Amino acid sequence: MARSPARLRAEDRTRLSSDGARPRGAAPQRPSSLRLWLRRQRPMLRPMLFGLAGLGVLGAGAVVVSALDPAGRFSFLAENVAEIAGEAGLTVSEIVVRGQQNTPRELIRAAIGVRLGDPLLAFSPTQAKARLESIAWIESAEVQRHLSGNILVTITERKPFAIWQHQGEFAVVDRDGRVVSADTLDAFGPLPLLVGEGAHRQGAALYDALKQEPDVQRRVQALVFVGERRWNLRLHNGTDVLLPEGHEDVAVKRLAELQRSSALMDRPLAAIDLRLPDRLVVRQQPAPEPVDPRANAQRRSGRG
């Protein structure tokens, strides 16, 4: 039998209620404590979120201006952005330098060019890197700027290799011949002495050959570059060892064999010439001049 529309609506309402709908008059659910706290803090959270978003936009804007304008035509815009960010609290809070051993700290501070409290976005890591790598001691530098306010600088220093004597002046050089210091020559321990024009650029290969022959190396006082072509070894006893051009390693091995067989470097010689592969030439030290007894007698009588 067909049901009336009124009966259909009543049955439908009953079915919906039995299927899980909330019965009329049931108590409403209470919101969680976290939701209540967020509602109370909403007036404070909104400005805070806007402020953080604004700082992010300022930081991104300064980075974009620096990247797209390497010539600095819009540097005033980046400066204004950095100033606004600084007033908003985005400043340098910490500067960390790693890898410093021999480079003077005052040179590093001057090259970084920023102090605590300065606007963070006004600091250019690229420019600081270029200034740091212009310092003689520094081979390479890495500079990082973090929005937390930290600046991290990591430097790789050149290693002192030898002391170079040139025109009466002394300087510490690295293996490539770059002068790294002209002061505190004794601060780096015993270093080989290179003498002559161009010796600072060519001395590493000969030094490596000497390291293979310790008996020869410990008797050498200086490595002397002659005419920017070949080398002499000046021994501690004053003997000069003349090495052939372009064959220094072979000559050093030959000298070590002569030292083991006949203690050649311990003899009172003026020079040991190894420039000829099939011949050894030695030159004796000049004998002292004989003393004339009559001259001594005259000098004694004159004093008397």
Steps between C-alpha positions, in 0.01 A plus 500: 500500500641843412621720783411863536766771464470587868570139596803484265658808654448367852650160417792661322576711806482193720738308268755782499494516876548125532788509246721710728370858487518683832162475679325824562594652831846325531780699673746672256866384493748727683805628303846374605724700733751562218229649280384724784858619563549580131177700498618706797848558344365587154544880546872446581578223251381685195749796529777255584439293189481813288833618644676171425362499150615858451855419609505206261388722215766760588771237511393349170478846346854590604636173364318542169622859459859393570480210255333687216704819539870405520600843369341665801269731304220437749720476808298776665198270494689217667635745760150621581374142531794413729435808714132416538584140588760619752245722671269199512767300689679318216857579609836323534500308829809279464812475281684165494842460332646154441841394369703799623854417615754741354283773348487805733154528653483873441538441125216248506272737693571782258435276198167375638400863544203455732442525876247362741175693479547612139212437256535140383375558146753781447780242528619352167655151529638530145687822571629369832631186327689710243657715773603196704664328202704813431689438827834332430455226760155392376476258208119476495203615708135403538254751647143415601226734622205352689171674572542395863758780522810278480789552259727198449845547345720201412850570368773277359846640564815461295767287667845649563755310291832685496683822575596693189805726504500758225698823475576491870136454602338192652140376466299185567353341182270207428576218255369705209738784584240743631633725776281454808698685766805717544482501881560242773716277280582271793135436594455205262785271600798407282435580135731456199680811383459597133740759360486694175265644242222252419608253768167533682311373195735214403626367833227244580619236251861510624386489862294187427809337345705582811236345727568167326864515618511593870884476516519779246208705629628545856833634371338762273473854634349674196371437148651765271343570160773610260409718202139382525618180325661249736565430867789495743481336842679698772607257773537590866880464475512762221533260204303581183355205306436590135200311355425449127211693350186289467652188663512601864336182634757276329786712632364491855488118490857493367609732781339273758690198359829693517426595858436138597812374323754771581335760733559756226285775653692486828832591339637858505413580139414829333278341234366169371409523131243243386399671177675237282338156526823310431741712702535625856685825553594615850676818600698517819469788737788740465783432742561765767774747418835421666598722787826699463693482833674831424168678461392367839826614656458849355145523632613393847785751499268774388268432792791501735 
